[in-house]
Amino acid sequence: MTRHLVRLAADVPEPPYDELGHRRRELVGEEDGSVHTGFGLCELRPDGRAAAHVHSYEESFHILDGAVILDVPEGAYRLEEGDYGLLPAGVPHAWRGAGDTGGRWADMLAPVPRARYGHDTQAVPALPDRDPVRIDVRDPRTRSLGHFEPAQMDPGKQSQDLLAVSASMRTALLVYSGITVKMMVDSDLGAVASTMFMVQYAPDGVAGSHDHPFEETYLIVEGLVDATFDGERYRLGPGDVAWAGAGCVHGFSNAGQGPVRWLETQAPQPPPRHSYRFTRDWEYLREALDR
């Protein structure tokens, strides 16, 4: 049984835009064996739209480049590179193009949309076109949205001004063994089915082989990484995507001279204990029992 998937950017065809100027490349979905994770890359032309709709799943997103407008019942928000957010299940929303170049974003859908149920999506009446405003993550009314800056991954460059753009204790940077983790979407932001965060490895960064009781997806943003999934080795670079299903034993190491950074998702949300099952721990136990 396949418990992992790797899709190289060069091998993923670009689908045509639909009649509204929107397109989505599905990179992880139901046909891949995923249960909890739908993952894709979305694009809007400058004058494009995705009409108002609702999902029976949770949607997280991260703007990769350009600009788009997100319409929700509470208002209209102009989203730009580095912005991210959460759309809970059942929330009406629509997308509009903005700027001269349109916009591109990654989306994570949890649980996976099902084709036999219309991809768990239903059209709803149009939302009013309002003048969009930029998000303010310090405003409680927009706490389901946030902004990420690459400088947030540098432990030596943290400041009150920089941390303010994340608006909660999620500003804390997790640092260990050449790896830094910056949480973006989790239960603090209101998510119940998934997480989304940024990971960066220093040149000597390594994560030993391990597995989880949940699914993970990785979109490489910068640098090169050597990844192993159930004993199969891959070299991944910018634009490449990998998915590890529950129980897939996987590990990573930086394969370049500079940092490697990727967008990572998890679904369902990790349990409070026993999220990681490291191979080295069980090897240690076997050796200890053999003494």
Backbone hydrogen bonds, N-H to C=O, Kabsch-Sander energy under -0.5 kcal/mol:
donor,donor_aa,acceptor,acceptor_aa,energy
5,L,243,W,-2.3
7,R,241,V,-3.4
11,D,8,L,-1.7
12,V,8,L,-0.5
12,V,9,A,-1.1
18,D,22,H,-2.9
21,G,18,D,-2.0
23,R,43,E,-2.0
25,R,41,L,-2.9
26,E,24,R,-0.7
27,L,25,R,-0.6
27,L,39,F,-2.6
28,V,39,F,-2.1
32,D,29,G,-1.4
33,G,30,E,-1.7
34,S,29,G,-1.4
38,G,109,L,-2.4
39,F,28,V,-2.3
40,G,107,D,-2.0
41,L,25,R,-1.9
42,C,105,W,-3.4
43,E,23,R,-2.5
44,L,103,G,-2.3
45,R,21,G,-2.3
48,G,45,R,-2.0
49,R,20,L,-2.2
50,A,95,W,-2.3
53,H,93,H,-2.0
54,V,122,Q,-2.3
56,S,120,D,-1.8
58,E,110,A,-3.0
59,E,87,L,-2.4
60,S,108,M,-2.6
61,F,85,G,-2.0
62,H,106,A,-1.9
63,I,83,D,-3.0
64,L,104,R,-2.3
65,D,104,R,-1.6
67,A,98,A,-0.5
67,A,102,G,-1.9
68,V,79,L,-2.2
69,I,96,R,-3.2
70,L,77,Y,-2.8
71,D,69,I,-0.5
71,D,94,A,-3.0
72,V,75,G,-2.7
75,G,72,V,-1.3
77,Y,70,L,-2.5
78,R,133,V,-2.2
79,L,68,V,-3.3
79,L,77,Y,-0.6
81,E,66,G,-0.9
82,G,63,I,-2.3
83,D,80,E,-2.6
84,Y,146,G,-2.4
85,G,61,F,-1.9
86,L,144,S,-2.0
87,L,59,E,-3.4
90,G,55,H,-2.4
91,V,88,P,-1.6
93,H,53,H,-1.8
94,A,71,D,-1.9
95,W,50,A,-1.9
96,R,69,I,-2.5
97,G,48,G,-2.4
98,A,67,A,-1.0
102,G,98,A,-0.5
103,G,44,L,-1.6
104,R,65,D,-2.5
105,W,42,C,-2.1
106,A,62,H,-2.4
107,D,40,G,-2.4
108,M,60,S,-2.7
109,L,38,G,-3.4
110,A,58,E,-2.5
112,V,35,V,-1.7
115,A,113,P,-0.5
117,Y,114,R,-1.3
118,G,115,A,-1.6
119,H,114,R,-2.1
120,D,114,R,-0.6
120,D,117,Y,-1.5
121,T,118,G,-1.3
122,Q,54,V,-2.4
124,V,52,A,-1.6
130,R,128,P,-0.9
133,V,76,A,-1.9
135,I,78,R,-0.6
139,D,136,D,-2.1
142,T,139,D,-2.3
143,R,140,P,-1.1
145,L,142,T,-1.7
146,G,84,Y,-2.7
147,H,165,V,-0.9
148,F,82,G,-2.7
152,Q,149,E,-2.4
153,M,150,P,-2.1
154,D,151,A,-1.6
157,K,154,D,-2.0
158,Q,155,P,-0.7
163,L,159,S,-3.0
164,A,160,Q,-1.7
165,V,162,L,-1.3
166,S,163,L,-2.0
167,A,163,L,-0.8
171,T,168,S,-2.1
172,A,169,M,-2.0
174,L,172,A,-0.5
174,L,181,V,-2.1
175,V,173,L,-0.6
176,Y,179,I,-2.9
179,I,176,Y,-2.5
180,T,200,Q,-2.7
181,V,174,L,-2.4
182,K,198,M,-2.8
183,M,181,V,-0.5
184,M,196,M,-1.9
185,V,196,M,-2.8
186,D,184,M,-0.5
189,L,186,D,-1.3
190,G,187,S,-0.9
191,A,186,D,-2.1
195,T,266,Q,-2.0
196,M,185,V,-2.3
197,F,264,E,-2.6
198,M,182,K,-2.6
199,V,262,W,-2.7
200,Q,180,T,-2.5
201,Y,260,V,-2.9
202,A,178,G,-3.3
205,G,202,A,-2.7
206,V,177,S,-0.9
207,A,252,F,-2.9
210,H,250,H,-2.1
211,D,277,R,-1.1
215,E,267,A,-2.8
216,E,244,A,-2.5
217,T,265,T,-1.6
218,Y,242,A,-2.7
219,L,263,L,-2.7
220,I,218,Y,-0.6
220,I,240,D,-2.4
221,V,261,R,-2.8
222,E,261,R,-2.0
225,V,236,L,-2.3
226,D,253,S,-3.0
227,A,225,V,-0.6
227,A,234,Y,-2.7
228,T,251,G,-2.3
229,F,232,E,-2.6
230,D,249,V,-3.8
232,E,229,F,-2.0
234,Y,227,A,-2.7
236,L,225,V,-2.9
236,L,234,Y,-0.6
239,G,220,I,-3.0
240,D,237,G,-2.3
241,V,7,R,-2.7
242,A,218,Y,-2.1
243,W,5,L,-2.8
244,A,216,E,-2.8
245,G,3,R,-3.6
245,G,243,W,-0.5
247,G,212,H,-2.1
248,C,245,G,-2.3
250,H,210,H,-3.1
250,H,248,C,-0.5
251,G,228,T,-1.5
252,F,207,A,-1.7
253,S,226,D,-1.7
254,N,205,G,-2.1
255,A,224,L,-2.3
256,G,224,L,-0.7
260,V,201,Y,-1.9
261,R,222,E,-2.5
262,W,199,V,-2.4
263,L,219,L,-2.5
264,E,197,F,-3.1
265,T,217,T,-2.1
266,Q,195,T,-1.8
267,A,215,E,-2.0
277,R,211,D,-1.9
278,F,276,Y,-0.5
279,T,209,S,-2.3
280,R,209,S,-0.5
281,D,278,F,-0.6
282,W,278,F,-1.1
283,E,279,T,-2.1
284,Y,280,R,-2.2
285,L,281,D,-1.9
286,R,282,W,-2.2
287,E,283,E,-2.1
288,A,284,Y,-2.5
289,L,285,L,-2.3
290,D,286,R,-1.3
291,R,287,E,-0.6
291,R,288,A,-0.7
